């Protein structure tokens, strides 16, 4: 689901390998995930009824 959402927002995720919730950055109604793709890693912040905030990681 995260990979599909960032693709809709114009980011490239060739193959979604996995995602892990970032418990330190997450809070109620604002989930933060680290998404591992075949070609990149992203920090994806999601709030209800809003587009995800996507930060490429190195």
C-alpha positions in Angstrom: 0.0 0.0 0.0 2.8 2.5 0.8 4.6 1.7 -2.4 1.5 2.3 -4.5 0.8 5.6 -2.7 4.3 7.0 -3.3 4.2 5.8 -7.0 0.9 7.8 -7.4 2.8 10.8 -6.0 5.6 10.5 -8.7 8.3 8.6 -6.8 9.9 5.4 -8.2 9.7 2.2 -6.3 10.7 -0.7 -8.6 10.0 -3.5 -6.2 8.7 -3.0 -2.6 10.9 -5.1 -0.4 9.4 -4.2 3.0 8.3 -1.4 5.3 8.9 -0.9 9.0 7.1 1.6 11.3 9.3 4.2 12.8 8.0 4.2 16.4 10.1 7.2 17.4 8.7 9.5 14.8 5.1 8.2 14.7 2.4 9.6 16.9 -1.4 9.1 17.1 -3.0 9.9 13.7 0.4 10.4 12.1 2.3 7.2 11.1 5.9 7.3 9.9 7.3 4.3 7.9 10.6 3.5 6.3 9.9 1.8 3.0 12.6 -0.3 1.3 12.3 -0.6 -2.5 14.6 -2.3 -4.9 16.1 1.0 -6.0 15.7 3.3 -3.0 14.6 3.9 0.6 12.0 6.4 1.6 10.6 7.8 4.9 6.8 8.0 4.4 4.8 10.1 6.8 1.0 9.6 6.6 -1.9 11.5 8.1 -5.5 10.7 7.5 -7.1 12.3 4.4 -3.8 13.9 3.2 -1.1 13.0 0.7 1.9 11.3 2.2 5.0 13.2 2.9 7.9 11.3 1.2 11.6 11.8 2.0 14.2 9.9 0.1 16.8 8.3 2.4 20.4 7.5 1.5 
